[in-house]
Amino acid sequence: ADIQPFTKEETTLLLEFSSGWFRNLVALLAYTGMRTGEALALKWSDIDFKEKEIHIQRGINEFGLGKTKTVGSVRYVPIFDSLLPYLKAQHEMTAGEYEFVFISKLGTPFRKTLDFNASLWKPLLKSLGMKHRRLYDLRHTFATNMLGSGQFSAMQIARWLGHTNTQMLFTTYARYIKSERIEIDKSFDLFEI
């Protein structure tokens, strides 16, 4: 599917107008670039608050808990300071009582985003006047904003996304980075002597 990253302003609105555990999930996806299934499979034992990193080592889907999408998807991602309040808020909700970070009303891990797409995600987008995009597009939002920041190497970002090289990164996201759209002098004459 064609990716449709959210702008920084849209992401801020998503966080401002969502609430509870769902806000914490939106923040986790936006600030880490995790796949939705990886976030739903996240256990508290995977989060190291002292070292400020998350160990991604499994995924979840309609068939249950399993491995990550690829071998290269097993990785560590940093917990940036801006994500900490959301993780701490979620910690207060589920840590100690539950093994998994995000828990359904049944007290079990979510198996798919369909469990909350219709009830939370779509109404949030509609209330903000945003066209429908997948929750998964928060992963793309992370990637484009990290690349656009110029603060990290392409290889670092690729590894945080679970890619083994930068090819996918540039193929997928370069067109969304304003700095990669080169302004040229159109008065240039190739054949001028």
C-alpha positions in Angstrom: 0.0 0.0 0.0 1.1 3.6 -0.7 2.5 5.1 2.5 0.9 8.2 3.9 2.9 9.5 6.8 1.4 12.0 9.2 2.9 15.5 9.5 4.4 16.7 12.8 1.3 18.8 13.3 -1.0 15.9 12.7 0.9 13.6 15.0 0.7 16.3 17.7 -3.1 16.4 17.3 -3.4 12.6 17.3 -1.6 12.5 20.7 -3.5 15.5 22.1 -6.9 14.1 21.2 -6.5 10.4 22.0 -6.5 9.2 25.6 -5.6 6.3 27.9 -3.8 3.3 26.7 -4.6 4.1 23.1 -2.8 7.4 23.3 0.2 5.5 24.8 0.1 3.1 21.8 -0.1 5.9 19.3 2.9 7.6 21.0 4.9 4.3 21.0 4.3 3.8 17.3 5.1 7.4 16.4 8.2 7.6 18.5 9.7 4.2 17.7 8.6 3.2 14.3 7.6 -0.2 15.6 5.2 -2.3 13.5 1.8 -2.5 15.1 2.1 -6.2 15.7 5.4 -5.7 17.5 3.9 -3.1 19.8 1.0 -5.3 20.6 3.4 -8.2 21.4 5.5 -6.0 23.7 6.1 -7.3 27.2 7.2 -5.2 30.2 10.4 -7.3 30.3 11.3 -6.0 26.9 11.5 -2.4 28.2 14.6 -1.2 29.9 13.8 2.2 31.5 17.4 2.5 32.9 19.1 2.0 29.6 16.2 3.7 27.8 15.7 1.1 25.1 13.1 -1.4 24.0 14.0 -4.9 22.8 11.8 -6.0 20.0 11.8 -9.7 19.6 8.3 -10.9 18.7 5.1 -10.0 16.9 1.5 -10.8 17.2 -1.2 -11.2 14.6 -4.6 -13.0 14.2 -2.8 -16.3 14.5 -1.3 -15.4 17.9 2.1 -14.6 19.3 5.1 -15.4 17.1 8.4 -14.2 15.6 9.1 -10.8 14.2 8.5 -10.3 10.5 12.1 -11.0 9.6 15.2 -12.1 11.4 16.6 -8.6 11.0 13.5 -7.3 12.8 14.8 -8.5 16.2 16.4 -5.3 17.4 16.7 -2.6 20.1 15.1 0.8 19.6 15.8 3.9 21.8 13.3 5.4 24.2 13.5 9.1 23.4 12.7 11.4 26.3 9.5 12.5 24.6 8.2 8.9 24.7 8.9 8.4 28.4 5.7 10.0 29.8 3.6 7.8 27.7 5.4 4.6 28.7 5.3 5.5 32.3 1.5 6.2 32.0 1.0 2.8 30.4 3.2 1.2 33.1 0.8 2.5 35.8 -2.1 0.9 33.9 -0.8 -2.6 33.2 2.6 -3.3 34.8 2.6 -5.7 37.8 -0.8 -7.1 36.9 0.0 -8.0 33.3 2.9 -9.4 31.4 2.0 -7.5 28.2 2.2 -3.7 27.8 -1.1 -3.4 26.0 -4.1 -5.5 27.2 -7.6 -5.9 25.7 -10.8 -5.6 27.8 -10.6 -9.4 28.2 -7.2 -9.0 30.0 -5.4 -10.7 27.1 -3.0 -9.2 24.5 -4.6 -7.8 21.4 -4.4 -10.1 18.4 -5.1 -7.5 15.7 -5.7 -3.8 15.2 -9.3 -4.6 14.1 -10.0 -4.9 17.8 -9.8 -1.1 18.1 -9.6 0.3 14.6 -13.4 0.9 14.3 -13.9 2.0 17.9 -10.9 4.3 18.5 -8.6 4.9 15.4 -11.2 5.8 12.7 -13.3 8.0 15.0 -10.1 9.8 16.1 -9.1 10.6 12.6 -12.7 11.7 11.7 -13.0 14.0 14.7 -9.8 15.7 13.7 -10.9 16.0 10.0 -8.1 13.8 8.8 -8.5 11.5 5.9 -8.3 7.8 6.8 -4.9 6.3 7.1 -3.7 3.1 8.7 -2.4 3.1 12.2 0.6 1.5 10.6 1.4 4.8 8.9 2.7 6.0 12.2 5.7 3.8 11.4 6.2 5.7 8.2 5.8 8.9 10.1 8.7 8.0 12.4 10.9 7.0 9.4 10.3 10.2 7.4 10.7 12.5 10.4 13.9 10.7 11.6 15.4 11.0 8.1 14.3 14.6 7.8 15.8 15.5 11.2 19.4 14.9 9.9 20.3 13.9 13.5 20.9 10.2 12.8 22.6 8.1 10.2 20.5 6.2 7.6 21.8 2.9 8.9 20.7 3.8 12.5 17.2 4.5 11.3 17.1 1.4 9.1 18.1 -0.7 12.1 15.5 0.9 14.3 12.9 0.0 11.7 14.2 -3.6 11.5 15.8 -3.3 8.1 19.2 -4.9 7.5 20.3 -2.2 5.1 19.4 1.3 3.9 17.9 0.4 0.5 14.3 0.0 1.7 14.7 3.3 3.7 15.7 5.3 0.6 13.4 3.5 -1.8 10.4 4.1 0.4 10.9 7.3 2.2 13.3 9.6 0.2 10.4 11.3 -1.7 8.9 12.5 1.6 12.0 14.3 2.8 12.0 17.9 1.7 15.7 18.2 1.9 16.0 15.4 -0.7 14.1 17.5 -3.2 17.0 19.3 -4.8 16.4 22.8 -5.9 18.2 23.4 -9.1 19.1 26.4 -11.3 16.8 26.0 -14.2 18.7 28.6 -16.3 21.5 26.0 -16.6 22.3 25.2 -20.3 23.9 21.9 -20.8 25.3 22.9 -24.2 26.5 26.4 -23.4 30.2 26.8 -24.1 
